[in-house]
Amino acid sequence: MKYQCTVLFFISILGCTASRAEIDQDKQSDILALALPVSAYVLTLSNQDREGRWALTKSLALTAISTVVLNAAIDKDSPNGNSHSAFPSGHASVAFSSAAFLQRRYGWRAGMPAYLAASYVGWLRIDTDNHDYVDVIGGAAVGIASSYLLTKRFDDNVQAAAWSDGESAWLRVQLRW
């Protein structure tokens, strides 16, 4: 499987954001929270994994909806007082949803670096007083649960394709072992 481009993409984003002093920690968390789902999407493209793209889309949508509903229902102030929708952390929700998708769909080789980057996003949100530990853990739980609910393991050993020319139809099944 093609993990290299995705792993290198968000690790390079992490390296660029961490090494540039003029980019503050809020920007770093914004960039990484976006880089993780983009990386997951790129991995589905590189693996020609249409089912994975759909699972990623559904899990991110469920994550976003759940986060917005919980933010409105709980109405918790952030530690810095800038927000009334601190629980759960949206940055953590998206980052951990993406990491869980990568791990669940493609295994720990793709998931571990993503979980490390998601954890860094959570730490940044706490360090900047945008959230406390409970907010980040809540966001991680929402994101992980959404992806685990809607994502299954990628199996590139069995591939099927169906097509038709209008008069007849074909089904091709390819097995690798």
C-alpha positions as a printed NumPy array, in Angstrom:
array([[  0.   ,   0.   ,   0.   ],
       [  1.027,   3.541,  -0.587],
       [  1.49 ,   5.095,   2.855],
       [  4.596,   7.081,   2.059],
       [  2.993,  10.074,   0.329],
       [  0.428,  10.569,   3.077],
       [  2.815,  10.102,   5.962],
       [  5.369,  12.375,   4.34 ],
       [  2.691,  14.989,   3.616],
       [  1.498,  15.528,   7.155],
       [  4.917,  15.005,   8.7  ],
       [  6.288,  17.695,   6.392],
       [  3.413,  19.977,   7.387],
       [  4.235,  19.243,  11.038],
       [  7.917,  19.947,  10.452],
       [  7.207,  23.185,   8.605],
       [  4.795,  24.464,  11.214],
       [  6.933,  23.41 ,  14.17 ],
       [ 10.103,  24.937,  12.782],
       [  8.689,  28.329,  11.773],
       [  8.79 ,  30.633,  14.768],
       [  6.503,  33.184,  13.143],
       [  3.644,  30.669,  12.95 ],
       [  2.001,  30.566,  16.355],
       [  0.587,  27.463,  17.994],
       [ -3.008,  28.29 ,  17.027],
       [ -1.984,  28.293,  13.357],
       [ -0.048,  25.054,  13.819],
       [ -3.13 ,  23.325,  15.213],
       [ -5.274,  24.759,  12.397],
       [ -2.852,  23.537,   9.719],
       [ -2.417,  20.063,  11.199],
       [ -6.131,  19.603,  11.853],
       [ -6.633,  20.239,   8.13 ],
       [ -3.55 ,  18.301,   6.953],
       [ -4.696,  15.047,   8.565],
       [ -7.999,  14.653,   6.67 ],
       [ -6.341,  15.903,   3.463],
       [ -3.623,  13.275,   3.938],
       [ -6.222,  10.573,   4.496],
       [ -8.048,  11.66 ,   1.356],
       [ -4.802,  11.641,  -0.659],
       [ -4.097,   8.116,   0.576],
       [ -7.51 ,   6.926,  -0.625],
       [ -6.725,   8.454,  -4.023],
       [ -3.279,   6.868,  -4.236],
       [ -4.777,   3.472,  -3.372],
       [ -7.678,   3.988,  -5.801],
       [ -9.874,   3.31 ,  -2.791],
       [-13.293,   4.74 ,  -3.663],
       [-14.948,   2.883,  -0.794],
       [-12.371,   4.368,   1.596],
       [-13.027,   7.898,   0.312],
       [-16.719,   7.426,   0.949],
       [-16.061,   6.035,   4.448],
       [-13.751,   8.987,   5.193],
       [-16.371,  11.457,   3.978],
       [-19.094,   9.856,   6.097],
       [-16.924,   9.63 ,   9.209],
       [-15.778,  13.261,   8.921],
       [-19.394,  14.373,   8.373],
       [-20.574,  12.418,  11.425],
       [-17.663,  13.846,  13.419],
       [-18.504,  17.418,  12.393],
       [-22.243,  17.06 ,  13.052],
       [-21.671,  15.382,  16.419],
       [-19.172,  18.05 ,  17.451],
       [-21.477,  20.931,  16.495],
       [-24.477,  19.35 ,  18.252],
       [-22.462,  18.682,  21.418],
       [-20.967,  22.195,  21.343],
       [-24.457,  23.713,  21.189],
       [-25.951,  21.374,  23.791],
       [-23.143,  21.662,  26.355],
       [-22.24 ,  25.354,  25.827],
       [-18.981,  25.157,  27.789],
       [-16.627,  28.149,  27.942],
       [-13.053,  27.706,  26.775],
       [-10.277,  28.291,  29.335],
       [ -9.265,  31.536,  27.589],
       [-12.876,  32.776,  27.472],
       [-12.906,  33.242,  23.691],
       [-15.527,  30.582,  22.944],
       [-18.758,  29.192,  24.371],
       [-18.385,  25.935,  22.46 ],
       [-15.312,  24.324,  23.958],
       [-16.598,  20.774,  24.47 ],
       [-15.693,  18.789,  22.485],
       [-12.699,  20.271,  20.701],
       [-13.426,  20.468,  16.978],
       [ -9.727,  20.413,  16.097],
       [ -9.261,  17.221,  18.129],
       [-12.437,  15.676,  16.689],
       [-11.296,  16.126,  13.087],
       [ -7.67 ,  15.179,  13.757],
       [ -8.536,  11.992,  15.657],
       [-11.277,  11.057,  13.197],
       [ -8.684,  11.192,  10.41 ],
       [ -6.115,   9.252,  12.436],
       [ -8.674,   6.588,  13.356],
       [ -9.737,   6.316,   9.728],
       [ -6.121,   5.781,   8.62 ],
       [ -5.487,   3.195,  11.326],
       [ -8.771,   1.358,  10.828],
       [ -8.618,   1.35 ,   7.022],
       [ -4.896,   0.863,   6.38 ],
       [ -3.457,  -0.427,   9.658],
       [ -1.067,   0.865,  12.285],
       [  1.695,   1.67 ,   9.803],
       [ -0.485,   4.517,   8.491],
       [ -2.34 ,   5.15 ,  11.745],
       [  0.482,   5.569,  14.254],
       [  2.042,   8.698,  12.725],
       [ -1.455,  10.13 ,  12.288],
       [ -2.308,   9.48 ,  15.941],
       [  0.943,  11.178,  16.96 ],
       [  0.073,  14.234,  14.838],
       [ -3.503,  14.25 ,  16.225],
       [ -2.132,  14.076,  19.754],
       [  0.09 ,  17.049,  18.978],
       [ -2.992,  18.953,  17.761],
       [ -4.72 ,  18.17 ,  21.065],
       [ -1.698,  19.255,  23.061],
       [ -1.517,  22.531,  21.112],
       [ -5.192,  23.252,  21.837],
       [ -4.54 ,  22.744,  25.565],
       [ -1.267,  24.67 ,  25.566],
       [ -2.925,  27.717,  23.956],
       [ -5.792,  27.635,  26.499],
       [ -8.363,  27.097,  23.776],
       [ -9.384,  23.851,  25.487],
       [ -8.731,  21.782,  28.572],
       [ -7.958,  18.06 ,  28.744],
       [-11.631,  17.112,  28.966],
       [-12.432,  19.026,  25.757],
       [ -9.608,  17.354,  23.836],
       [-10.386,  13.872,  25.166],
       [-14.057,  14.425,  24.28 ],
       [-13.1  ,  15.515,  20.763],
       [-10.805,  12.52 ,  20.36 ],
       [-13.59 ,  10.188,  21.506],
       [-16.096,  11.694,  19.045],
       [-13.632,  11.452,  16.149],
       [-12.428,   7.94 ,  16.904],
       [-15.961,   6.63 ,  17.473],
       [-17.183,   8.129,  14.185],
       [-14.396,   6.533,  12.168],
       [-14.611,   3.171,  13.896],
       [-18.353,   3.111,  13.303],
       [-18.124,   3.845,   9.566],
       [-14.767,   2.428,   8.409],
       [-13.739,  -1.124,   7.66 ],
       [-10.341,  -2.585,   6.806],
       [ -9.002,  -2.075,   3.269],
       [ -8.522,  -5.347,   1.411],
       [ -6.625,  -4.919,  -1.82 ],
       [ -6.334,  -8.688,  -2.331],
       [ -9.87 ,  -8.864,  -3.707],
       [-11.03 ,  -6.383,  -6.317],
       [-14.22 ,  -6.431,  -8.336],
       [-15.382,  -4.31 , -11.235],
       [-18.639,  -4.338, -13.174],
       [-19.427,  -2.569, -16.44 ],
       [-21.882,  -2.616, -19.306],
       [-21.949,  -1.459, -22.919],
       [-25.755,  -1.248, -22.999],
       [-26.239,  -4.656, -24.583],
       [-24.29 ,  -6.87 , -22.226],
       [-22.712,  -6.663, -18.8  ],
       [-19.458,  -7.975, -17.361],
       [-18.117,  -8.64 , -13.902],
       [-14.411,  -8.988, -13.249],
       [-13.123, -10.341,  -9.942],
       [ -9.425, -10.281,  -9.229],
       [ -7.924, -12.309,  -6.376],
       [ -4.322, -12.001,  -5.196],
       [ -2.635, -14.375,  -2.773]])
